[in-house]
Amino acid sequence: MSVIVTDTGFAADDFDGDFVALGDVALDVPAAVDVPSDADPEAVRTIMQAQVIRIAFPSFADGRGFTLAAILRRAGFQGRLRAYGHVIADQYAMARRSGFDEVEISDDLAARQPEPQWLARADWQAHDYQARMRG
């Protein structure tokens, strides 16, 4: 099982479709695509018609998914963008700033980092150092 984290806290996954691996996408883009953290940014731009894109975070130290999310949003992706894997509560604000709508974490990670830790970072726009610097 997994837990979905949004700005309002923990929730169950309300997406009931199947994810197709980026490498298995043919000419017709499926509704939901799984993207590895080491995906070629040019390949990611070919799936802009997907409804949901889920980008893997194999380790909390692997930040390539943040870059892929930002690339997708700058290219005009309007669908649902989900980070999944080992994203920790301290990275939630960065995930939101880079374009993710939500984070999918394991039940084990949710037990180690309960909802209040994620909610402490849910006001991600208020914790933007650039905004504070602009005054």
N, C-alpha and C positions, 0 to 999 in steps of 0.2 A: 504494500500500500504506500501511498504518498500523501503529502499534505500540500495544499496550495497556499502560498502566502501572498496577500495583497495588502494594500494600505489599511484595510479594515481588520486585518488579522488572519488567522488560520481558517481555511474552508476546505470542504471536500472538492474534488475535481469534478466540474460540471461538464467537461468535454468528454463525449462518449465515442468519438471516432477513433480510427486507427491511424497511427503515425507511420509514414513511409520514410525509409532512410534516404537521405539526399542522393546517395549513389545509385539508388533504384528508381529515381524519378526519370520518366521518359518524356515524351513530348507533352502529354497532358499532365499538368501539375495537380497533384492530389490536394485534398482539403487540408491535410496536416502533414508537415514534413519535419523529420528529425535531422538536425545539423550537428556534425561533430565539431569540436572546438578548433580543429586544424583544417577546417574547410577552406577552400579557395574562395576569397571574397567575390570573384567573378562568377563562380558557380552559384553562390548564394543569391546573387542578383537575378538569376534565372527563375527563381521560385516566388517572385513577387505576387503571384496570383493566389497563393495559398491563403487559407483562412487563419491557420495557426502555424507558427514556426516555433519549434522547441530547440533551443541551443544547449548543447551539453557543457557541463563544467565537471570534468573528471577529477579535479582537485581545486580546493579553494585558492591555491597558488597559481592557477591557470586562468589568466585574465583575457585570453583571446576572445572569449564569448562576448565580453563587453564591446570589443571592437566590432565584431560581426553585427551585434545589435545596432550600434551606432551607424554602421554602413547601411543596413537595411532601412532604418528610419530616414536617414539623409536621402536615400534613393526613392523614398516615397511609400514605403510599406505601411499600409494602414490597418493590417490585420492584428491578430492577437500574437504577442511575442512573449514567449515563456523561457526562462532560464531553468535548467534542471540539473540536478546532481549535487555536487558539494559546494553550494553557495552558503556562506555563513551569514548570520544576522548583521555583522559589521559591514558586510558588502551590499546590504539591501539598498541603501541610498544610491550607491554607485550603479546598481542594476537598474533602478528606476531612471536615473539620470541618463543612462546610455540607451534607454528606449524600451526596456522590458516592462510589460504590464503586470507580470506575476512571476513568482519563483516556485518551482516544484521541488520539495525536499522529502527525504525519507522520513518515516515515522521515528526512526532512531535519532536522526538529527533534530527533529522536532522535540523529542524528549530531552535531549541535551541542551537545546536552546529553545526554551518555551516561548509561547506567543508574546509575553511582555517584552522580551528582548527584541523581537522583530518590530513590535509596535513602537518601541522607543526610537526606531529609525524610520517610522512610517511617514513622518512629516519631513520627507526628504528634500522638499524645496526650501524649507526653512534652514536647513543645515548646509547650505551651499556657501562655501567660503568666498566665492566670487561675488555673490550678492552682498555679503557682509562687507567686503572690501569696497564695493561701490557705494555703500552707505545709504 
